[in-house]
Amino acid sequence: MNLSLVLAAFCLGIASAVPKFDQNLDTKWYQWKATHRRLYGAVGNI
């Protein structure tokens, strides 16, 4: 039972350490693509 508590605490610690989504990064990425006229992920783009 102690092992399961340690494992649960470990998993909870890992899950809480995941970086949070930053909307500001998306904004900068779209600005960069527009500035440099890039179409990453567009259909038909090689």
ROMAR-303547 format. One record per residue (C-alpha): residue in three letters; x, y, z. Coordinates in pm, 1 decimal. Example, Ala and Ser with C-alpha at 12.3 -4.5 7.8 and 13.67 -1.06 7.14 Angstrom:
residues 2
<atom resn="ALA" X="1230.0" Y="-450.0" Z="780.0"/>
<atom resn="SER" X="1367.0" Y="-106.0" Z="714.0"/>
***
This chain:
residues 46
<atom resn="MET" X="0.0" Y="0.0" Z="0.0"/>
<atom resn="ASN" X="287.6" Y="239.0" Z="72.7"/>
<atom resn="LEU" X="426.5" Y="173.6" Z="-273.0"/>
<atom resn="SER" X="95.5" Y="270.7" Z="-434.6"/>
<atom resn="LEU" X="89.5" Y="599.0" Z="-239.6"/>
<atom resn="VAL" X="444.9" Y="679.2" Z="-344.1"/>
<atom resn="LEU" X="361.0" Y="595.5" Z="-704.4"/>
<atom resn="ALA" X="46.1" Y="811.1" Z="-693.6"/>
<atom resn="ALA" X="240.5" Y="1104.8" Z="-545.7"/>
<atom resn="PHE" X="509.7" Y="1062.6" Z="-810.1"/>
<atom resn="CYS" X="254.7" Y="1062.6" Z="-1094.4"/>
<atom resn="LEU" X="80.1" Y="1365.6" Z="-948.4"/>
<atom resn="GLY" X="412.7" Y="1548.0" Z="-929.4"/>
<atom resn="ILE" X="490.9" Y="1466.5" Z="-1291.9"/>
<atom resn="ALA" X="144.9" Y="1579.7" Z="-1405.7"/>
<atom resn="SER" X="171.1" Y="1910.2" Z="-1220.0"/>
<atom resn="ALA" X="513.4" Y="1981.9" Z="-1373.4"/>
<atom resn="VAL" X="378.2" Y="1986.4" Z="-1730.0"/>
<atom resn="PRO" X="421.1" Y="2334.6" Z="-1880.3"/>
<atom resn="LYS" X="107.6" Y="2539.8" Z="-1919.0"/>
<atom resn="PHE" X="-22.9" Y="2656.7" Z="-2258.2"/>
<atom resn="ASP" X="97.5" Y="3008.0" Z="-2343.1"/>
<atom resn="GLN" X="-126.3" Y="3196.4" Z="-2588.8"/>
<atom resn="ASN" X="147.0" Y="3458.4" Z="-2634.7"/>
<atom resn="LEU" X="368.4" Y="3200.8" Z="-2808.0"/>
<atom resn="ASP" X="100.1" Y="3132.7" Z="-3070.0"/>
<atom resn="THR" X="65.9" Y="3503.9" Z="-3139.3"/>
<atom resn="LYS" X="440.3" Y="3542.2" Z="-3192.5"/>
<atom resn="TRP" X="448.2" Y="3232.6" Z="-3412.8"/>
<atom resn="TYR" X="172.2" Y="3366.6" Z="-3640.5"/>
<atom resn="GLN" X="347.3" Y="3702.8" Z="-3659.8"/>
<atom resn="TRP" X="675.0" Y="3534.1" Z="-3755.4"/>
<atom resn="LYS" X="505.5" Y="3328.0" Z="-4028.7"/>
<atom resn="ALA" X="335.2" Y="3638.8" Z="-4168.5"/>
<atom resn="THR" X="657.8" Y="3840.8" Z="-4162.3"/>
<atom resn="HIS" X="856.7" Y="3570.2" Z="-4341.7"/>
<atom resn="ARG" X="566.9" Y="3458.1" Z="-4564.9"/>
<atom resn="ARG" X="577.6" Y="3094.7" Z="-4446.3"/>
<atom resn="LEU" X="287.8" Y="2849.1" Z="-4476.9"/>
<atom resn="TYR" X="380.3" Y="2566.2" Z="-4238.7"/>
<atom resn="GLY" X="116.2" Y="2296.4" Z="-4222.6"/>
<atom resn="ALA" X="-76.4" Y="2420.9" Z="-4525.7"/>
<atom resn="VAL" X="-230.8" Y="2154.6" Z="-4750.5"/>
<atom resn="GLY" X="-25.0" Y="2102.5" Z="-5065.5"/>
<atom resn="ASN" X="279.2" Y="2278.8" Z="-4920.3"/>
<atom resn="ILE" X="597.7" Y="2077.4" Z="-4968.8"/>
***
